[in-house]
Amino acid sequence: MSVLVIAVHPNLAESKINKALIEELGKHEQITVHSLYEAYPDEVIDVAREQQLLLAHDRIIFQFPFYWYSSPPLLKKWLDHVLQYGWAFGPNGDHLQKKEIGVAISAYGTNEQYQADGDNRSTIEELLKPFEATVNFVGASYFPPFKLYNVGSLSEEQLEQSKADYVQHLTSAQLSHVK
């Protein structure tokens, strides 16, 4: 199982959490990390390169800090450009049909804040529905999200455990459902 983690953090070098997770992933040969903001500082996306990366991996994970209830803007641009008609959907658009695609998010809010009766009035799963719908639309299987809450208050021990949990999730978690 080859895993591609597409890291989408506008300032990865200054990130404590996402940077630590990415550094941990780099220790595992079956996991490829691809940082969009590092690859495309001008935000001009090489669509052919990105599509080849997708084709070369079985599982694709979009890793990003969850803010404003969504992803950083470069991921939206990437989705718009890379998941093209005739490649990802539509006639002959079947290139992602045997793939597993999911997200890994880090959020400053607590799990309790992301509940129907919490501050955000929605669960993370509800807020991630557009990603799940996109995965479904391109005919791939939705891989369960990895969620790291309360990142502003994580201790070093909790961060170490989260890194191990993340690798375990990426390399052995089961699909939420199979198409």
Secondary structure by P-SEA (a helix, b strand, c coil): cbbbbbcccccccccaaaaaaaaaaaacccbbbbbccccccccccaaaaaaaaaaaccbbbbbcccccccccaaaaaaaacccccccccccccccccccccccccccccccccccccccccccccccaaaaaaaaaaacccccbbbbbcccccccaaaaaaaaaaaaaaacbbbbcccc
